[in-house]
Structure formats: C-alpha cells, structure tokens
Amino acid sequence: MKIFHNFFTVSVSLIIAIALSSCNKGNEPKIDWEQWQNDVSGCSGYRNTQIDLLREFLPEIKKMNSNDIVDLMGQPDDKNLLKRSQRDYRYYLEPNYCGDDTAASIFLWIRFGAIGNVSECLIIEE
C-alpha cells in the first residue's frame, strides 16, 4: 500500500510539473527575426509592425549580450562607442533615411556595459 501511495504521489507531482512548465509555451512574441534583419533601417516597414511584440520581448533582450543581440537581430543600424568601453546600438523601427531626408523617430536603443552585457534597453519615441 505504501508503494502505491508513493507511486501515486510521484505521478501526480510529475503531471502537475509538466502542466505548469507547458503553460508558458507559445506565449513568446512571434517576431520573424529573419524578416527583421532584412528590414535594414526600417525601410521595408516590417519593424514598425512589430513594436508591440518588441515591447513584450524587452525583458528577454535585457538578459542578452552583444553577440546574442547581433545573432538574433543582425547588425545594428547605428552603433556608438561610449565612455569606459560601453557601447550602444540602435535599430530603427520606422524608416530612417530610406532614399529621402526622413529621419526615424522611433527606435530600439540598447546599451551594453564594458563586458558586453545589456545594461539598458528602451524603445525611444522622439
């Protein structure tokens, strides 16, 4: 009887654990990162359609380093070297000088610390 009770307890615990771990599956933002990379400077308009999903994804970006970001999002549209070996990247979310003089007013701004980890990440609307 005790063996059955232990087996039952372990089985129920395992089922609950599997159910809870699967609850978050499919809740990740569905950004097509290949299409994102092909939308250089936001000129084709794909990035502009993904702003809400990108806002949901910001906490994940904050866990990354510069290599992870480039692997996922491609080379930034603009990057700067800052004091103390810090860097920042900009990914324009609307067209930025795409054959005309129109500058983007919305962009993803990511700042990296000296060792390359994300220290700040914001969507800036100017």
C-alpha positions in Angstrom: 0.0 0.0 0.0 2.8 2.4 0.8 4.5 1.7 -2.5 1.2 2.6 -4.3 0.9 5.8 -2.3 4.5 6.9 -3.2 3.9 6.0 -6.8 0.7 7.9 -6.9 2.3 11.0 -5.2 5.2 11.0 -7.6 2.9 10.6 -10.6 0.6 13.4 -9.6 3.6 15.6 -8.9 5.1 14.9 -12.3 1.8 15.6 -14.1 1.5 18.9 -12.3 5.1 19.9 -13.1 4.6 19.1 -16.8 1.4 21.0 -16.9 2.9 24.1 -15.3 6.0 24.1 -17.4 3.9 23.9 -20.6 1.8 26.9 -19.6 4.3 29.4 -20.9 4.9 27.7 -24.2 3.7 29.7 -27.1 3.5 33.0 -25.2 6.8 34.3 -26.6 6.5 37.2 -29.1 6.4 35.8 -32.7 8.8 38.2 -34.3 10.2 36.9 -37.6 13.9 37.7 -36.9 15.0 37.0 -40.4 12.5 39.5 -41.8 13.6 41.9 -39.0 17.2 41.6 -40.2 16.2 42.2 -43.8 14.4 45.4 -42.9 17.6 47.5 -42.7 16.9 50.9 -41.1 13.2 50.0 -41.0 12.9 50.8 -44.7 10.6 48.0 -45.7 8.2 48.7 -42.8 8.3 45.3 -41.1 9.9 46.5 -37.9 7.2 49.2 -37.5 4.5 46.5 -37.4 6.4 44.6 -34.6 6.6 47.4 -32.0 4.0 45.9 -29.6 5.6 42.4 -29.8 9.1 44.0 -29.3 7.8 45.8 -26.1 6.9 42.3 -24.8 10.3 41.0 -25.7 12.3 43.7 -23.9 12.8 41.6 -20.7 14.4 38.9 -22.8 16.7 41.4 -24.6 17.9 42.6 -21.2 19.2 39.1 -20.5 21.4 39.0 -23.6 24.9 40.1 -24.5 26.0 42.0 -27.7 26.8 38.7 -29.5 23.3 37.3 -28.8 21.7 40.6 -30.0 23.6 40.6 -33.3 22.9 36.9 -33.9 19.2 37.5 -33.3 18.6 41.0 -34.8 21.5 41.4 -37.2 24.0 44.3 -37.3 22.6 47.4 -35.7 21.5 50.3 -37.9 23.7 52.6 -35.8 26.3 52.0 -33.1 28.4 54.2 -30.8 31.4 53.6 -28.6 30.8 55.3 -25.2 33.0 56.0 -22.2 34.5 53.1 -20.3 34.2 50.7 -23.2 30.4 50.9 -23.2 28.5 50.7 -26.4 25.0 51.4 -27.7 23.1 50.0 -30.6 20.1 51.5 -32.4 17.6 49.6 -34.5 15.3 51.9 -36.3 11.6 50.9 -36.1 10.4 53.2 -38.8 12.1 54.3 -42.0 15.4 56.2 -41.4 16.8 58.0 -44.4 15.4 55.4 -46.9 16.1 57.3 -50.1 14.8 60.6 -48.7 15.5 63.0 -45.8 13.0 61.4 -43.4 14.6 60.5 -40.1 13.1 57.8 -37.9 11.5 59.0 -34.7 11.1 55.5 -33.1 14.0 53.2 -32.4 15.1 50.4 -30.2 18.1 51.6 -28.1 20.3 49.1 -26.4 23.2 50.0 -24.1 26.0 47.5 -23.3 28.3 47.5 -20.4 32.1 47.1 -20.7 31.8 43.3 -20.8 29.1 43.3 -23.4 26.0 42.5 -21.4 22.9 44.6 -21.9 22.6 47.3 -19.2 19.6 49.2 -20.6 17.1 48.6 -23.4 14.3 51.0 -24.4 12.0 51.8 -27.3 12.5 55.5 -27.7 10.0 57.8 -29.5 11.3 61.2 -30.3 
